Amino acid sequence: MSPLHRAYVGLLFAPEGKDGARTVVLARHGVFEVRLLEFTSRCSVLRRDCDPSSFWIELYRRDTRSCIDSCRCGDLDEAESIADQLVSSANALHRSQAGSGLSPLPAAASWSALGSRCDSTLSR
């Protein structure tokens, strides 16, 4: 079973957040995480942009608590390549900051150098 499939099953057991979403971490590279999110029906009552029939994969920066990029997925086959790309991006962002001796760059500045495959439409 792939990490994405395990994470998807893990969403069933993940606690629901205050925003009505369940979240499972797929990969972590330093301060960067690739997360799988599923919005519950409670979320659609709280926010209009929630769709409980789909799930999201996001590249998240923990130290700034910000979503760098995200993509809505309709099925796991579609999500597999997106997850691979975001994990690779998280790793590249982490490596670009490791050992530099500098303070981490703001998330947007780091991400802009890599480009984005998905729309950054999910704000958390």
N, C-alpha and C positions, 0 to 999 in steps of 0.2 A: 504494500500500500504506500503511495507517495505521501510526502509531508503535507501536500495540499489536501489530499483526501482525509488524512488523520486530523488535520486542523478543522476541516468541514464537519467531521463527526464530533470533534471537540466543542463546536459551537452549541451542540445540544446540551452540554453540561456547563457551559460558561455562564457566569452570573450576568444578569441584565443590568446595564449601567443606568445612571440617572436619565440619560438621553434615550433610553429604550433600545439600545444596541448591545449585542453580544460581540465580544472581541477575543480572538485567539492570535497569538504571535506565531508566525510561520518561520521567521529567521530574525536574528539580531546580530548586527555588526557594529560594535561600539554603541554610540547613541542612536543609531539608525535601526528601525524595526520595519519589517514587512508584516502587515497584519491583515487578517481576514475578518471582516465585519458582516454581521447580519442584523438587519433592522427588524424588530418584532412588530406585531400589530399595534402594540402600545406606542411605539415610536411614531407610527403614521398618524396617531391622534395628536401627538405633541408637535410634530413637524410635518409640513406638507411635502418636503422633498424626500421623504422616506418611502421606499417601496419594499414591503415585506416579501415580495416574490423573488427578489434578486439579492445578491450579496456584493460586497465591495472588497477590493484588495487595495491597501494603501501603503505608501512609504511614509513612515512617521518618524519624526525626530523627537526623542524623549526629553532631551535637556531643554528644548524650547517649547515642548508640548504642541508641536505643529505638524500638520499634514503637509508633506512636500508634494505628493502626487497621489492620485487615486483613480480607480477605474471600476465602473459597475460591470458585473459579469452576470450573464444569464445561466451559465452552466460551468461545470468543472473543466470540461475540455477547453473552453475558451479561456478560463482562468489560468490554466497551467502555464501557457507561454507568457502571460502577463506577470504571473508570480515569479517566473524565472528571470524576467527582465528586471523587475523591481528588486529582487534579491541581489542580482549582479550590480545594480546601481547602488544599493545600500553598501555593499562591499567596497565599491569604488570610492564612494564618498568617505567611508571610514578610513580607507587607505590614504586618501588625499589629505586627511587631517592628522593621521597618526605620525608621531615623531617630528612634526613640524615645529613644535615648541611654541606655536602661536595659539591664541584663543580660537575656538571653533568659529568658523564663518557663519553668518546667518544662513538659515536653510535655503532661502531663495537664491542666494549668491552661489552656493555650492551646487545646487541642482541645475542652474542655468547652463553651466558648462557641459553637462551631460546630455541635455535635451530630454524631451518627454514624449512617450508614446501615447499616454492617456491624458485626458483632460483633468485638470485639477479642479474638479467641481464639488468635491465633498469637503466641507469644512466642519471640523469638530472642535 
